[in-house]
Amino acid sequence: MASDELAKKLQSRLVASEETEPRPESEQSPVRAPTHEPDDASGDLPSESELAAKLNRRLDINDGTSAPRMSRVFNPYTEFKEFSRKTIKDLEAMFKRYDTGRDGFIDLMELKLMMEKLGAPQTHLGLKNMIKEVDEDFDGKLSFREFLLIFRRAAAGELQEESGLMALARLSEINVSAEGVMGAKDFFEAKVQALSQSCKFEAEIREEKEERKRQEVEKKERQAAFKQLQSNFHS
């Protein structure tokens, strides 16, 4: 049939294209023992649409308009060496907390919930911009690797001060492990306690500075009064 002939031509062209282009070692197919094929293999042929899609992608790779998929296992400990193992584990625990779909990604709604819990809610457009800034594969959601990129860029000073990602990085500085030490029910209660303690400490410092200023003013006033008294005594 004409459709079978077209499928065979597309398949032969695809095979020829693949043979002329070296592929990364991770993409090379393992050597397999030859298997017996039925005399009529037309029933095992891919559909015309599948062959056309594969051929178009191969041609795009040859033209340089598309990059070949590199299959590799993501290891955060080797790729993000600037972070300690404990920091990565803490961030992973936080990531999993909000990956409510348990699919290994934080989507728009999960990010919305995260920012609300952190006390820095964002608009719908703001959330989309947050994802877009680190969404390297353009799938509209955050993988754990892209999540870690937020903190790498924050540490490198590559995020805008008022951006949602910077707010996320700042509000996530506390270690997840602190929840047990501080007796908080969860990570965010621990964060609130930490911020409260920090504010209290800063307030005490301000009070001490103000008290020193008052003492200095009173000292100068006493000295001025004493000099005035001396002046009146000698006049």
N, C-alpha and C positions, 0 to 999 in steps of 0.2 A: 504494500500500500504506500501511497505518497507520504503519509505521515511517518511511517517507519523509515523510509529512505531519508527524510529530512532529519529525523532523530539521529540516524546513524551518521549522517554528514556532520551534524553539530557535535556529536560525541567524538568523532575522529578529529575534528578541528580543535576541540578542547584538549584532547590528549596530546596533539602535536604542539599546542601552545605551552602546555605544562612541561613537555620534554625540553623545550628550548629555554626555559627559565629555571635557574637554580633556586631551590627553596631552602629556607632555614632548616637546620637539623631537626628542630622541634616539630616541623610540619611534614617531614618525610614519613611516608608510610612504611611500616615494617614489612620485611620480606615475608611473603606467605607462600606456602606450598601450593603448587598448581592444583586446581580442583577441576573435576569433570563438569563440563557445561553441556546442557542439552543441545541437540542439533538446532532446534528452533529457539534462539535466545532472544527473540524479539519481545517476548513477554516480560523479560527482566530489564529491558531498557528503561532508563528514566524518562519521565514525561518531557515533552518539548519545552514546556515552561521552565522546568528544573534545569535542563541543559542550557537553555538560553540565558538563565540567570547566572549560572556558573561561567559560561563563556563571556558574558558581559563583564563580570567581575574580573576574570583573568585578563581581558583586554584593558580594563581600567588600570590594573596593576602594571601591565606592560607600558601603558601610556603615562604612568606616574601620577594619575589622578586618584589612585586609591592605594593604601598601604596594605601589604599582606598581614593577616592576623598572626601575631606572635603568641603562641601558647606558652605561658610560663606561670609558675606558682608564685603568688605574692607572699613574701616573707617580710613582715613589718620590722623585725629586729635587724635585718641586714640592710633594708632600704632606708629606714629612718634611724640611722645610727646615732643621730644627735639626741635622741630620746632614750632614757633609761628603760630597762625592761619593765620596771614597776609603773612608769608613766604610761607606757603602751598598754599594759594590762588594765590600768585604771581607765584609760580612754576606751578600751575595748568593752569594758564592763558598762560604761556609760552608753556606748553605741548600741550594745545589745539591749539595754534597758528600753530604748526607744525604737528599736526594730521590732515593733509589735507584730508585724506580719511574718517575722522569723524567716525572711527571704534573703538576708544578708545585705539589705539596703535600707536607707532611711528615705522615704518618699516625701512629697510635699506636705501631706497631712501629718506625718510623723514628726517632721521638722517643725511644723506649726505648734504641735503639742510640746515639743522640747523647749522651744523658745518661750512659750507661755509659762512653763514650769520654772524656767530660769529667771523669770521676771522681766524678760525683754521681748514682749510680743511684737511680731512683724506683720506688715500688710501682706496681702496675697502676692503683690508684685515684689515686695521686699524679699519674701521667701524664695520666689523664683530666681531673683537676682543672686541670692546667697548660693543656691545650687549651681547656677550658671557659672559662677566665678571659679569653681573647682571641678566642674563636671567635664572631665577630660574625654569621656566616651559619649557624651551628648545623649544620655539615656534619661535625663530629667530626674535623677535621684542620686543619692550619695552612697557610694561603696565605702567600706572601712578605710581603704587606701585614700580616697578622696577626703574622707573625714579627717584623716591624719594630716593631709595637705593644709587644712585650715590652720592647724597649730604650727606647722613648719613655716607657713607664710607670715603668721602673726609674729613668730620669734624673729623672722628676718626683716620685720618692719614693712612687709609688702601689702598690708591691708590698710584700708582707710580707717581713720580713727572712729568715725561715726557709722561704720558699716555694721550690718547684722553679724557678719562673720567675726569681726573684732569683738563684738559684744559676747558672742558665743565663746570665743577663746578666753576672754577675761573671766567670764562667769564659770568656766570649767577648770580654773586653775587648781581648785582644791582637790585633793586626792580622794577617790572613792573610798579608800581604806579608812579615811578619817571618820566615817560614820560610826564605826565601832568604838573608836577611841573617845569620841565626843558624846556617845550615847544618843545620837540622833536616830530617828526612825528610818531615814533614808538619806540619800546623797544631798538632796536639796535643802533639807532641814539643817544638815551639817554646814552647808554653804551659808545659810542665813545666820547661824550661830557664829561662824567665822567672821562674817562681815560685821555682825553686832559687836563682837569682841574687838575687832580692829577699830571700829568707830569709837568705842569706849576708850580705848588706849589713846587714840588721837585726841579725844576730848580732854583726857587727863593731861596730856602734854600741853594743850592750849591753855588750860587752867593754870598750870605751873608757870608758863611764860607770862601770862597776864598778871599773876601774883608777883613775879619778879619785877615786872614793869611798875606795878603799883608801889612796891618797896623802893624802887629807884626814884620814883617821883616823890614819895614821902621823904626820902633821904635828902633829895635836892631842896625840897621845901624847908626842911629843918635847917639845912646849911644856910639857906638864904635868910631865914628868920634869925639865925644866930649872928650872921654878918650884919644884918640890920640892927640887931640889938647892940653889937659892938660899936657900930657907927654912931648910934644914939648916945652911947655911954661916953665916947671920946669927944663928942661935939660939944 
